[in-house]
Each structure stands twice: as structure tokens, then as C-alpha cells.
């Protein structure tokens, strides 16, 4: 890449679930940076193509691809089209996700399966397909949009959502380890309380309570998550992999962890506590 380390000019970027909300903001951020953006969603062809009439997507560099990320066959066909059209993929943002509200007593097996299929299996399907291209080109960035619920457990009455996001965090670290040798960075972004269709479902009372619990005393915007994804996809984040970046206004601050390092000595071993940040 020439010029600024945050420049994405002519880079090929796929954003899944990009018709609205966080995904749309991420796609727009890359389009504004002159990337060649591929917008994926399950919307109708008319809905998706309508996005290309509006800035910043009306730049002649953006296109849409309709595919259900939970369907491995559909994902394979989408990536075959990406390969035949562009010959490469520089950035994959796994944003597609759904939520099903309920309780442990009321959630149905179908609702559980739907969430796991789109959120977790969709991330796996697209990451696996992207890895084939990125391994060949010896470079690439994969960014998985997770959630604070993956770290805290569900806090919004959606039993399948938190577990699906926790699994995405583990998948992020697993793929980061496996793909590092090929020059591929894999990271995640964990938002909380972002102004989207999901948060619009909250009651006014719940909304006020959530804002009060956030140190910055406000909800985040989709553009805040987009900025984090843009950074992780950039050359500035070249030495970052396997990280889950919090975007939550200070609601959750990960604390330093205590790890035990085994020191082999003449008397076999001793345990020494080491503070790690």
C-alpha cells in the first residue's frame, strides 16, 4: 500500500450484513476511503442495488452481492464471484448477525439454531472462504463484529446471542493463530449500546438505565464501530491479531490478568505470579 497507512484505495473489501446499521456504516467508511467495497446482505436485489444510488456508494467502485452467510453453498458461490471479478480479497468484515429475544424458558430450538447459524456459522463460512484467497496472496485482514455480550453474557433477554458472540471471540483467536503464518490478521470488535435497529427495540426506561451505566453517558453510533474496523483493517494495525477491541463507552473495561509462569529450576519448578496487560 502506498501513501497513508489508513488509505484503502483500490483495496477489495467485503462487508457482510451491510444493508443497514453497523454494517452499512462500515461499508460507507471503506467506500469513503476509496476501497472497492462489496456489500453483502440477504435483502432483495432491488433493495441492495438501490444503495448504489446513494453516496458514498455511488462512486462506481461499490457493488452488491446477495447471499445467506449461513449457507455454505451460497457463500462459496459469492467468493467464486469475488475471485473471478477481482482476483483477490484484502479485507473481510463479518458483520452479519441476528438476535432473537426471549428467556431461557421461552426461547425455541429454532430460534437458537437461527442465531447460531447466522452469527457463528456465517462468520466461520465467510472466514474459511476468505482464508483460501488470502493464503494464496499471503496477506489479508479479517474483522469479526462481536458484542459485549460475548464477554459478559446476555444482558438484553436474548439467550442465544451472547453465546454466539462468545464463540465468535474464540473463533477469532483460533483463526488468528492458524492464519498468522500466512500474513493474515484476524481481530474482532465488541460493541455495546450502539444506535441500531436492535437498540431501538428497548423501552425508554431500559434505554435510560443503560446510558446511566455507561461512563461516557451516551450511546455509541455505528460510525464508532466503523472507525474501529477501519483501524484494524489498516496497516497501522499490522502487529495486532487475535484481539477483541471494546467499543462500549467504558461500560466494560477489561482488567489486567494474572498469569502463572512456570519457572523450571534445579528443584523442578516454582510458580511466579506475573502481571500481564
C-alpha positions, 0 to 999 in steps of 0.5 A: 500500500502506498501513501497513508497507512489508513488509505484503502484505495483500490483495496477489495473489501467485503462487508457482510450484513451491510444493508443497514446499521453497523454494517452499512456504516462500515461499508460507507467508511471503506467506500469513503476511503476509496476501497472497492467495497462489496456489500453483502446482505440477504435483502432483495436485489432491488433493495441492495442495488438501490444503495448504489444510488446513494453516496458514498456508494455511488462512486462506481467502485461499490457493488452488491452481492446477495447471499445467506452467510449461513449457507455454505453453498451460497457463500462459496458461490459469492467468493467464486464471484469475488475471485473471478471479478477481482482476483483477490480479497484484502479485507473481510468484515463479518458483520452479519448477525441476528438476535432473537429475544426471549428467556431461557424458558421461552426461547425455541430450538429454532430460534437458537439454531437461527442465531447460531447459524447466522452469527457463528456459522456465517462468520466461520463460512465467510472466514474459511472462504476468505482464508483460501484467497488470502493464503494464496496472496499471503496477506489479508485482514479479517474483522469479526463484529462481536458484542459485549455480550460475548464477554459478559453474557446476555444482558438484553433477554436474548439467550442465544446471542451472547453465546454466539458472540462468545464463540465468535471471540474464540473463533477469532483467536483460533483463526488468528493463530492458524492464519498468522503464518500466512500474513493474515490478521484476524481481530474482532470488535465488541460493541455495546449500546450502539444506535441500531435497529436492535437498540431501538427495540428497548423501552425508554426506561431500559434505554435510560438505565443503560446510558446511566451505566455507561461512563461516557453517558451516551450511546455509541453510533455505528460510525464508532464501530466503523472507525474501529474496523477501519483501524484494524483493517489498516496497516497501522494495525499490522502487529495486532491479531487475535484481539477483541477491541471494546467499543462500549463507552467504558461500560466494560473495561477489561482488567489486567490478568494474572498469569502463572509462569512456570519457572523450571529450576534445579528443584523442578519448578516454582510458580511466579505470579506475573502481571500481564496487560 
